[in-house]
Amino acid sequence: MRITMLIALLLPLAACGGPEPAATALTKVEAGQGRAAEDVGRILCAPQGASGFERVCTLDRVATPTGLMLTVSKPDGGFHRLAVTRDGRGVVAADGAEAALVSVIDNGMIEVAIGGDRYRLPATIKPQR
């Protein structure tokens, strides 16, 4: 009787072969959604010493009476505060002694270099007159 119960329990497990194609596709989709969820709120950056850009920095926006302030945070806990300008410069360093160097790298994207760190930020780029 015990052997029969053991066989009855193991038989359904034996029927489970390798993963079915639909299950594999579902796993890949779920993994992609997980990566996309991690990317939400993250921007491309190359902190000082990094070999290239990765989506590991965060960007917080706060509207203040003087204008929009951005705080870009690095994975090591360091951060830079930037003030959005309305005079065509894009952003400027909001605090600290180092100036922010801004370059247009693509339509709708700027690169900000400050203190050895580089950040890629979305931007509205107006045509030059």
PyMOL commands that place a pseudoatom at each C-alpha (Angstrom):
pseudoatom trace, name=CA, resn=MET, resi=1, chain=A, elem=C, hetatm=0, pos=[0.000, 0.000, 0.000]
pseudoatom trace, name=CA, resn=ARG, resi=2, chain=A, elem=C, hetatm=0, pos=[2.813, 2.433, 0.878]
pseudoatom trace, name=CA, resn=ILE, resi=3, chain=A, elem=C, hetatm=0, pos=[4.620, 1.650, -2.366]
pseudoatom trace, name=CA, resn=THR, resi=4, chain=A, elem=C, hetatm=0, pos=[1.433, 2.308, -4.331]
pseudoatom trace, name=CA, resn=MET, resi=5, chain=A, elem=C, hetatm=0, pos=[1.005, 5.688, -2.626]
pseudoatom trace, name=CA, resn=LEU, resi=6, chain=A, elem=C, hetatm=0, pos=[4.654, 6.564, -3.298]
pseudoatom trace, name=CA, resn=ILE, resi=7, chain=A, elem=C, hetatm=0, pos=[4.298, 5.660, -6.974]
pseudoatom trace, name=CA, resn=ALA, resi=8, chain=A, elem=C, hetatm=0, pos=[1.061, 7.643, -7.157]
pseudoatom trace, name=CA, resn=LEU, resi=9, chain=A, elem=C, hetatm=0, pos=[2.897, 10.700, -5.785]
pseudoatom trace, name=CA, resn=LEU, resi=10, chain=A, elem=C, hetatm=0, pos=[5.964, 10.355, -7.997]
pseudoatom trace, name=CA, resn=LEU, resi=11, chain=A, elem=C, hetatm=0, pos=[4.110, 9.598, -11.248]
pseudoatom trace, name=CA, resn=PRO, resi=12, chain=A, elem=C, hetatm=0, pos=[2.897, 13.187, -11.776]
pseudoatom trace, name=CA, resn=LEU, resi=13, chain=A, elem=C, hetatm=0, pos=[6.434, 14.452, -11.119]
pseudoatom trace, name=CA, resn=ALA, resi=14, chain=A, elem=C, hetatm=0, pos=[7.842, 12.082, -13.723]
pseudoatom trace, name=CA, resn=ALA, resi=15, chain=A, elem=C, hetatm=0, pos=[5.413, 13.499, -16.252]
pseudoatom trace, name=CA, resn=CYS, resi=16, chain=A, elem=C, hetatm=0, pos=[6.966, 16.926, -15.776]
pseudoatom trace, name=CA, resn=GLY, resi=17, chain=A, elem=C, hetatm=0, pos=[9.594, 17.110, -18.484]
pseudoatom trace, name=CA, resn=GLY, resi=18, chain=A, elem=C, hetatm=0, pos=[11.674, 20.115, -19.446]
pseudoatom trace, name=CA, resn=PRO, resi=19, chain=A, elem=C, hetatm=0, pos=[10.199, 23.575, -19.680]
pseudoatom trace, name=CA, resn=GLU, resi=20, chain=A, elem=C, hetatm=0, pos=[7.646, 24.074, -22.401]
pseudoatom trace, name=CA, resn=PRO, resi=21, chain=A, elem=C, hetatm=0, pos=[8.307, 26.767, -25.007]
pseudoatom trace, name=CA, resn=ALA, resi=22, chain=A, elem=C, hetatm=0, pos=[5.420, 28.904, -23.720]
pseudoatom trace, name=CA, resn=ALA, resi=23, chain=A, elem=C, hetatm=0, pos=[6.839, 28.764, -20.197]
pseudoatom trace, name=CA, resn=THR, resi=24, chain=A, elem=C, hetatm=0, pos=[10.277, 29.770, -21.478]
pseudoatom trace, name=CA, resn=ALA, resi=25, chain=A, elem=C, hetatm=0, pos=[8.824, 32.707, -23.395]
pseudoatom trace, name=CA, resn=LEU, resi=26, chain=A, elem=C, hetatm=0, pos=[6.857, 33.774, -20.320]
pseudoatom trace, name=CA, resn=THR, resi=27, chain=A, elem=C, hetatm=0, pos=[10.013, 33.622, -18.198]
pseudoatom trace, name=CA, resn=LYS, resi=28, chain=A, elem=C, hetatm=0, pos=[11.864, 35.856, -20.673]
pseudoatom trace, name=CA, resn=VAL, resi=29, chain=A, elem=C, hetatm=0, pos=[9.015, 38.365, -20.758]
pseudoatom trace, name=CA, resn=GLU, resi=30, chain=A, elem=C, hetatm=0, pos=[8.851, 38.465, -16.966]
pseudoatom trace, name=CA, resn=ALA, resi=31, chain=A, elem=C, hetatm=0, pos=[12.626, 38.980, -16.776]
pseudoatom trace, name=CA, resn=GLY, resi=32, chain=A, elem=C, hetatm=0, pos=[12.375, 41.844, -19.273]
pseudoatom trace, name=CA, resn=GLN, resi=33, chain=A, elem=C, hetatm=0, pos=[9.570, 43.429, -17.291]
pseudoatom trace, name=CA, resn=GLY, resi=34, chain=A, elem=C, hetatm=0, pos=[11.689, 43.147, -14.145]
pseudoatom trace, name=CA, resn=ARG, resi=35, chain=A, elem=C, hetatm=0, pos=[14.575, 44.957, -15.824]
pseudoatom trace, name=CA, resn=ALA, resi=36, chain=A, elem=C, hetatm=0, pos=[12.197, 47.629, -17.146]
pseudoatom trace, name=CA, resn=ALA, resi=37, chain=A, elem=C, hetatm=0, pos=[10.747, 48.118, -13.661]
pseudoatom trace, name=CA, resn=GLU, resi=38, chain=A, elem=C, hetatm=0, pos=[14.267, 48.569, -12.276]
pseudoatom trace, name=CA, resn=ASP, resi=39, chain=A, elem=C, hetatm=0, pos=[15.006, 51.136, -14.978]
pseudoatom trace, name=CA, resn=VAL, resi=40, chain=A, elem=C, hetatm=0, pos=[12.023, 53.301, -14.026]
pseudoatom trace, name=CA, resn=GLY, resi=41, chain=A, elem=C, hetatm=0, pos=[13.369, 56.466, -12.505]
pseudoatom trace, name=CA, resn=ARG, resi=42, chain=A, elem=C, hetatm=0, pos=[16.943, 55.672, -13.492]
pseudoatom trace, name=CA, resn=ILE, resi=43, chain=A, elem=C, hetatm=0, pos=[19.041, 57.607, -15.971]
pseudoatom trace, name=CA, resn=LEU, resi=44, chain=A, elem=C, hetatm=0, pos=[22.204, 56.829, -17.880]
pseudoatom trace, name=CA, resn=CYS, resi=45, chain=A, elem=C, hetatm=0, pos=[25.287, 58.024, -16.082]
pseudoatom trace, name=CA, resn=ALA, resi=46, chain=A, elem=C, hetatm=0, pos=[29.014, 57.452, -15.891]
pseudoatom trace, name=CA, resn=PRO, resi=47, chain=A, elem=C, hetatm=0, pos=[30.205, 58.259, -12.379]
pseudoatom trace, name=CA, resn=GLN, resi=48, chain=A, elem=C, hetatm=0, pos=[33.872, 59.206, -12.079]
pseudoatom trace, name=CA, resn=GLY, resi=49, chain=A, elem=C, hetatm=0, pos=[36.003, 56.144, -12.834]
pseudoatom trace, name=CA, resn=ALA, resi=50, chain=A, elem=C, hetatm=0, pos=[33.247, 54.275, -14.724]
pseudoatom trace, name=CA, resn=SER, resi=51, chain=A, elem=C, hetatm=0, pos=[34.192, 52.788, -18.087]
pseudoatom trace, name=CA, resn=GLY, resi=52, chain=A, elem=C, hetatm=0, pos=[30.905, 53.758, -19.721]
pseudoatom trace, name=CA, resn=PHE, resi=53, chain=A, elem=C, hetatm=0, pos=[27.307, 54.811, -19.248]
pseudoatom trace, name=CA, resn=GLU, resi=54, chain=A, elem=C, hetatm=0, pos=[24.891, 52.609, -17.321]
pseudoatom trace, name=CA, resn=ARG, resi=55, chain=A, elem=C, hetatm=0, pos=[21.328, 53.170, -16.112]
pseudoatom trace, name=CA, resn=VAL, resi=56, chain=A, elem=C, hetatm=0, pos=[22.302, 53.285, -12.426]
pseudoatom trace, name=CA, resn=CYS, resi=57, chain=A, elem=C, hetatm=0, pos=[21.682, 56.882, -11.330]
pseudoatom trace, name=CA, resn=THR, resi=58, chain=A, elem=C, hetatm=0, pos=[18.382, 58.344, -10.197]
pseudoatom trace, name=CA, resn=LEU, resi=59, chain=A, elem=C, hetatm=0, pos=[16.824, 61.688, -11.008]
pseudoatom trace, name=CA, resn=ASP, resi=60, chain=A, elem=C, hetatm=0, pos=[14.477, 63.555, -8.685]
pseudoatom trace, name=CA, resn=ARG, resi=61, chain=A, elem=C, hetatm=0, pos=[12.626, 66.683, -9.804]
pseudoatom trace, name=CA, resn=VAL, resi=62, chain=A, elem=C, hetatm=0, pos=[11.305, 69.302, -7.380]
pseudoatom trace, name=CA, resn=ALA, resi=63, chain=A, elem=C, hetatm=0, pos=[9.465, 72.474, -8.337]
pseudoatom trace, name=CA, resn=THR, resi=64, chain=A, elem=C, hetatm=0, pos=[10.630, 75.365, -6.157]
pseudoatom trace, name=CA, resn=PRO, resi=65, chain=A, elem=C, hetatm=0, pos=[9.650, 79.047, -6.121]
pseudoatom trace, name=CA, resn=THR, resi=66, chain=A, elem=C, hetatm=0, pos=[12.862, 79.791, -8.055]
pseudoatom trace, name=CA, resn=GLY, resi=67, chain=A, elem=C, hetatm=0, pos=[12.325, 77.058, -10.665]
pseudoatom trace, name=CA, resn=LEU, resi=68, chain=A, elem=C, hetatm=0, pos=[12.809, 73.352, -11.250]
pseudoatom trace, name=CA, resn=MET, resi=69, chain=A, elem=C, hetatm=0, pos=[15.572, 71.697, -9.226]
pseudoatom trace, name=CA, resn=LEU, resi=70, chain=A, elem=C, hetatm=0, pos=[17.056, 68.326, -10.164]
pseudoatom trace, name=CA, resn=THR, resi=71, chain=A, elem=C, hetatm=0, pos=[18.918, 66.012, -7.834]
pseudoatom trace, name=CA, resn=VAL, resi=72, chain=A, elem=C, hetatm=0, pos=[20.972, 63.364, -9.610]
pseudoatom trace, name=CA, resn=SER, resi=73, chain=A, elem=C, hetatm=0, pos=[22.031, 60.573, -7.250]
pseudoatom trace, name=CA, resn=LYS, resi=74, chain=A, elem=C, hetatm=0, pos=[24.828, 58.084, -7.873]
pseudoatom trace, name=CA, resn=PRO, resi=75, chain=A, elem=C, hetatm=0, pos=[24.902, 54.461, -6.684]
pseudoatom trace, name=CA, resn=ASP, resi=76, chain=A, elem=C, hetatm=0, pos=[27.557, 55.309, -4.070]
pseudoatom trace, name=CA, resn=GLY, resi=77, chain=A, elem=C, hetatm=0, pos=[25.231, 57.834, -2.408]
pseudoatom trace, name=CA, resn=GLY, resi=78, chain=A, elem=C, hetatm=0, pos=[26.866, 60.922, -3.877]
pseudoatom trace, name=CA, resn=PHE, resi=79, chain=A, elem=C, hetatm=0, pos=[24.679, 63.452, -5.662]
pseudoatom trace, name=CA, resn=HIS, resi=80, chain=A, elem=C, hetatm=0, pos=[24.629, 66.694, -7.606]
pseudoatom trace, name=CA, resn=ARG, resi=81, chain=A, elem=C, hetatm=0, pos=[21.914, 69.333, -7.520]
pseudoatom trace, name=CA, resn=LEU, resi=82, chain=A, elem=C, hetatm=0, pos=[21.143, 71.110, -10.755]
pseudoatom trace, name=CA, resn=ALA, resi=83, chain=A, elem=C, hetatm=0, pos=[18.900, 74.096, -11.480]
pseudoatom trace, name=CA, resn=VAL, resi=84, chain=A, elem=C, hetatm=0, pos=[17.005, 74.093, -14.766]
pseudoatom trace, name=CA, resn=THR, resi=85, chain=A, elem=C, hetatm=0, pos=[17.520, 77.408, -16.567]
pseudoatom trace, name=CA, resn=ARG, resi=86, chain=A, elem=C, hetatm=0, pos=[15.259, 79.256, -18.956]
pseudoatom trace, name=CA, resn=ASP, resi=87, chain=A, elem=C, hetatm=0, pos=[18.055, 81.081, -20.770]
pseudoatom trace, name=CA, resn=GLY, resi=88, chain=A, elem=C, hetatm=0, pos=[19.104, 78.240, -23.087]
pseudoatom trace, name=CA, resn=ARG, resi=89, chain=A, elem=C, hetatm=0, pos=[21.937, 76.821, -20.988]
pseudoatom trace, name=CA, resn=GLY, resi=90, chain=A, elem=C, hetatm=0, pos=[19.887, 73.803, -19.897]
pseudoatom trace, name=CA, resn=VAL, resi=91, chain=A, elem=C, hetatm=0, pos=[21.060, 73.298, -16.319]
pseudoatom trace, name=CA, resn=VAL, resi=92, chain=A, elem=C, hetatm=0, pos=[23.603, 74.832, -13.969]
pseudoatom trace, name=CA, resn=ALA, resi=93, chain=A, elem=C, hetatm=0, pos=[25.111, 73.558, -10.742]
pseudoatom trace, name=CA, resn=ALA, resi=94, chain=A, elem=C, hetatm=0, pos=[22.783, 74.551, -7.917]
pseudoatom trace, name=CA, resn=ASP, resi=95, chain=A, elem=C, hetatm=0, pos=[25.420, 74.214, -5.240]
pseudoatom trace, name=CA, resn=GLY, resi=96, chain=A, elem=C, hetatm=0, pos=[29.087, 73.371, -4.896]
pseudoatom trace, name=CA, resn=ALA, resi=97, chain=A, elem=C, hetatm=0, pos=[32.133, 74.950, -6.453]
pseudoatom trace, name=CA, resn=GLU, resi=98, chain=A, elem=C, hetatm=0, pos=[32.169, 73.022, -9.727]
pseudoatom trace, name=CA, resn=ALA, resi=99, chain=A, elem=C, hetatm=0, pos=[30.386, 74.247, -12.829]
pseudoatom trace, name=CA, resn=ALA, resi=100, chain=A, elem=C, hetatm=0, pos=[28.161, 71.951, -14.881]
pseudoatom trace, name=CA, resn=LEU, resi=101, chain=A, elem=C, hetatm=0, pos=[29.263, 71.557, -18.501]
pseudoatom trace, name=CA, resn=VAL, resi=102, chain=A, elem=C, hetatm=0, pos=[26.274, 70.875, -20.757]
pseudoatom trace, name=CA, resn=SER, resi=103, chain=A, elem=C, hetatm=0, pos=[26.451, 69.349, -24.254]
pseudoatom trace, name=CA, resn=VAL, resi=104, chain=A, elem=C, hetatm=0, pos=[23.611, 68.483, -26.614]
pseudoatom trace, name=CA, resn=ILE, resi=105, chain=A, elem=C, hetatm=0, pos=[24.152, 64.854, -27.629]
pseudoatom trace, name=CA, resn=ASP, resi=106, chain=A, elem=C, hetatm=0, pos=[20.889, 64.048, -29.388]
pseudoatom trace, name=CA, resn=ASN, resi=107, chain=A, elem=C, hetatm=0, pos=[17.479, 65.486, -30.085]
pseudoatom trace, name=CA, resn=GLY, resi=108, chain=A, elem=C, hetatm=0, pos=[15.865, 65.537, -26.656]
pseudoatom trace, name=CA, resn=MET, resi=109, chain=A, elem=C, hetatm=0, pos=[19.004, 64.556, -24.707]
pseudoatom trace, name=CA, resn=ILE, resi=110, chain=A, elem=C, hetatm=0, pos=[21.832, 66.478, -23.054]
pseudoatom trace, name=CA, resn=GLU, resi=111, chain=A, elem=C, hetatm=0, pos=[24.974, 65.330, -21.308]
pseudoatom trace, name=CA, resn=VAL, resi=112, chain=A, elem=C, hetatm=0, pos=[25.948, 67.092, -18.100]
pseudoatom trace, name=CA, resn=ALA, resi=113, chain=A, elem=C, hetatm=0, pos=[29.521, 66.756, -16.810]
pseudoatom trace, name=CA, resn=ILE, resi=114, chain=A, elem=C, hetatm=0, pos=[30.236, 67.860, -13.275]
pseudoatom trace, name=CA, resn=GLY, resi=115, chain=A, elem=C, hetatm=0, pos=[32.957, 66.832, -10.863]
pseudoatom trace, name=CA, resn=GLY, resi=116, chain=A, elem=C, hetatm=0, pos=[34.181, 63.945, -13.018]
pseudoatom trace, name=CA, resn=ASP, resi=117, chain=A, elem=C, hetatm=0, pos=[30.663, 62.484, -13.297]
pseudoatom trace, name=CA, resn=ARG, resi=118, chain=A, elem=C, hetatm=0, pos=[28.585, 62.496, -16.478]
pseudoatom trace, name=CA, resn=TYR, resi=119, chain=A, elem=C, hetatm=0, pos=[24.804, 62.275, -16.707]
pseudoatom trace, name=CA, resn=ARG, resi=120, chain=A, elem=C, hetatm=0, pos=[22.481, 61.966, -19.688]
pseudoatom trace, name=CA, resn=LEU, resi=121, chain=A, elem=C, hetatm=0, pos=[19.258, 63.860, -19.114]
pseudoatom trace, name=CA, resn=PRO, resi=122, chain=A, elem=C, hetatm=0, pos=[16.113, 64.329, -21.177]
pseudoatom trace, name=CA, resn=ALA, resi=123, chain=A, elem=C, hetatm=0, pos=[15.758, 67.902, -22.394]
pseudoatom trace, name=CA, resn=THR, resi=124, chain=A, elem=C, hetatm=0, pos=[13.621, 70.052, -24.647]
pseudoatom trace, name=CA, resn=ILE, resi=125, chain=A, elem=C, hetatm=0, pos=[16.020, 71.352, -27.231]
pseudoatom trace, name=CA, resn=LYS, resi=126, chain=A, elem=C, hetatm=0, pos=[14.952, 74.505, -29.038]
pseudoatom trace, name=CA, resn=PRO, resi=127, chain=A, elem=C, hetatm=0, pos=[16.394, 75.316, -32.475]
pseudoatom trace, name=CA, resn=GLN, resi=128, chain=A, elem=C, hetatm=0, pos=[19.113, 77.984, -32.582]
pseudoatom trace, name=CA, resn=ARG, resi=129, chain=A, elem=C, hetatm=0, pos=[17.982, 81.306, -34.020]
for i in range(1, 129): cmd.bond("trace and resi %d" % i, "trace and resi %d" % (i + 1))
show_as sticks, trace
zoom trace
